[in-house]
């Protein structure tokens, strides 16, 4: 039996889907149950709970450069468990990262690695063994940081052909899905979640990054998608670096909304459980209460230092949730009898 520590050290989880003949890919506007059985396992609640508990109770034993740009650091905890630690002077990006993660959990997406808030303080029991390394990183005490499970075995992920051109489209008809391999379909299912997630958060630093830069580089849509990677063994897509979502992304909607909306409008096939989550979360009181509960579960030692989402941000998120809900209903009405 694998113990908890071994489980936490594992990278991408392997899941080999069963090959079947005469597969039905869609059921109306939803991916079929048969396709759902092909999907690689991501990070279920049970795994996340164990990882977060372990991280919250463990000391940091090493801090070194890595995990992207600026002042991010690769940290090693007791027992060799590793994580990426996001440090920012601006709370907006910390809020964007952690609240995007909370939202992904409410949507039941399993593509974001386990993530937890923490407070940096070189004098505390948890961090005092690496106080010199914190000084070298130019980190100040009493700053909220985001710790995310480090995932190895990753390879670049590319934008599917269905979404590369201005005529982008994925709808539940034969021409859009004909002749696709099982691997292609597994990726498209995850992309259907990614497009909805990035629209809700207005994440401009992933696919929209490629779309925007295409005006200077015609090959951008054939290049690896920004802040997206794939587990080599399982095919699970990993949605990385979500700090531009929500607060920062919402401030720049005037500039980038045309790209966000273009991706949303291109999509008319969804995972049933994602659509059901959106139906539930479109009510402002429900969405606000669940996000607040996730935030408060981090503990007062962190939440006293990091503000909750601004009212304007919550209002924009609710509006975008309602837009996605109406878009799904429109697709359902269009293809219900096809």
ChimeraX attribute file (.defattr): number of C-alpha atoms within 10 A of each C-alpha:
attribute: neighborCount
match mode: 1-to-1
recipient: residues
	/A:1	4
	/A:2	7
	/A:3	7
	/A:4	12
	/A:5	15
	/A:6	12
	/A:7	14
	/A:8	22
	/A:9	18
	/A:10	12
	/A:11	15
	/A:12	24
	/A:13	16
	/A:14	15
	/A:15	15
	/A:16	14
	/A:17	18
	/A:18	10
	/A:19	10
	/A:20	11
	/A:21	5
	/A:22	5
	/A:23	11
	/A:24	12
	/A:25	20
	/A:26	20
	/A:27	16
	/A:28	20
	/A:29	24
	/A:30	22
	/A:31	21
	/A:32	17
	/A:33	14
	/A:34	17
	/A:35	21
	/A:36	15
	/A:37	14
	/A:38	18
	/A:39	22
	/A:40	24
	/A:41	18
	/A:42	21
	/A:43	19
	/A:44	15
	/A:45	13
	/A:46	8
	/A:47	14
	/A:48	18
	/A:49	12
	/A:50	15
	/A:51	23
	/A:52	19
	/A:53	11
	/A:54	17
	/A:55	22
	/A:56	14
	/A:57	11
	/A:58	16
	/A:59	19
	/A:60	22
	/A:61	16
	/A:62	19
	/A:63	25
	/A:64	15
	/A:65	15
	/A:66	14
	/A:67	17
	/A:68	13
	/A:69	9
	/A:70	12
	/A:71	16
	/A:72	21
	/A:73	22
	/A:74	19
	/A:75	24
	/A:76	20
	/A:77	18
	/A:78	15
	/A:79	14
	/A:80	15
	/A:81	21
	/A:82	22
	/A:83	24
	/A:84	22
	/A:85	26
	/A:86	24
	/A:87	22
	/A:88	17
	/A:89	13
	/A:90	8
	/A:91	17
	/A:92	19
	/A:93	23
	/A:94	23
	/A:95	26
	/A:96	23
	/A:97	25
	/A:98	23
	/A:99	24
	/A:100	26
	/A:101	24
	/A:102	21
	/A:103	19
	/A:104	20
	/A:105	20
	/A:106	18
	/A:107	20
	/A:108	18
	/A:109	20
	/A:110	21
	/A:111	22
	/A:112	21
	/A:113	22
	/A:114	22
	/A:115	22
	/A:116	21
	/A:117	26
	/A:118	20
	/A:119	19
	/A:120	22
	/A:121	19
	/A:122	20
	/A:123	12
	/A:124	13
	/A:125	11
	/A:126	18
	/A:127	21
	/A:128	17
	/A:129	17
	/A:130	19
	/A:131	20
	/A:132	13
	/A:133	17
	/A:134	21
	/A:135	12
	/A:136	10
	/A:137	17
	/A:138	10
	/A:139	19
	/A:140	13
	/A:141	15
	/A:142	14
	/A:143	17
	/A:144	24
	/A:145	24
	/A:146	22
	/A:147	25
	/A:148	26
	/A:149	23
	/A:150	21
	/A:151	17
	/A:152	13
	/A:153	12
	/A:154	18
	/A:155	16
	/A:156	15
	/A:157	20
	/A:158	18
	/A:159	20
	/A:160	15
	/A:161	12
	/A:162	17
	/A:163	18
	/A:164	19
	/A:165	11
	/A:166	11
	/A:167	9
	/A:168	15
	/A:169	20
	/A:170	20
	/A:171	19
	/A:172	22
	/A:173	16
	/A:174	10
	/A:175	9
	/A:176	12
	/A:177	17
	/A:178	9
	/A:179	10
	/A:180	11
	/A:181	9
	/A:182	17
	/A:183	12
	/A:184	13
	/A:185	18
	/A:186	21
	/A:187	20
	/A:188	21
	/A:189	18
	/A:190	21
	/A:191	18
	/A:192	20
	/A:193	21
	/A:194	21
	/A:195	20
	/A:196	23
	/A:197	23
	/A:198	24
	/A:199	27
	/A:200	26
	/A:201	28
	/A:202	31
	/A:203	29
	/A:204	29
	/A:205	21
	/A:206	22
	/A:207	26
	/A:208	24
	/A:209	18
	/A:210	23
	/A:211	22
	/A:212	17
	/A:213	13
	/A:214	14
	/A:215	10
	/A:216	8
	/A:217	11
	/A:218	12
	/A:219	12
	/A:220	20
	/A:221	23
	/A:222	15
	/A:223	13
	/A:224	17
	/A:225	21
	/A:226	21
	/A:227	16
	/A:228	21
	/A:229	21
	/A:230	21
	/A:231	21
	/A:232	16
	/A:233	15
	/A:234	18
	/A:235	26
	/A:236	24
	/A:237	26
	/A:238	23
	/A:239	22
	/A:240	17
	/A:241	23
	/A:242	26
	/A:243	24
	/A:244	24
	/A:245	29
	/A:246	28
	/A:247	28
	/A:248	19
	/A:249	27
	/A:250	21
	/A:251	14
	/A:252	14
	/A:253	15
	/A:254	9
	/A:255	11
	/A:256	19
	/A:257	17
	/A:258	12
	/A:259	18
	/A:260	22
	/A:261	13
	/A:262	17
	/A:263	24
	/A:264	22
	/A:265	16
	/A:266	17
	/A:267	23
	/A:268	23
	/A:269	25
	/A:270	27
	/A:271	19
	/A:272	16
	/A:273	13
	/A:274	20
	/A:275	19
	/A:276	13
	/A:277	15
	/A:278	21
	/A:279	17
	/A:280	16
	/A:281	21
	/A:282	20
	/A:283	14
	/A:284	17
	/A:285	10
	/A:286	12
	/A:287	20
	/A:288	17
	/A:289	11
	/A:290	16
	/A:291	19
	/A:292	15
	/A:293	12
	/A:294	17
	/A:295	22
	/A:296	14
	/A:297	11
	/A:298	15
	/A:299	12
	/A:300	11
	/A:301	13
	/A:302	20
	/A:303	17
	/A:304	11
	/A:305	13
	/A:306	19
	/A:307	12
	/A:308	15
	/A:309	18
	/A:310	9
	/A:311	10
	/A:312	11
	/A:313	17
	/A:314	18
	/A:315	13
	/A:316	17
	/A:317	23
	/A:318	20
	/A:319	16
	/A:320	18
	/A:321	25
	/A:322	19
	/A:323	16
	/A:324	22
	/A:325	19
	/A:326	14
	/A:327	16
	/A:328	23
	/A:329	15
	/A:330	13
	/A:331	19
	/A:332	16
	/A:333	13
	/A:334	13
	/A:335	16
	/A:336	11
	/A:337	7
	/A:338	9
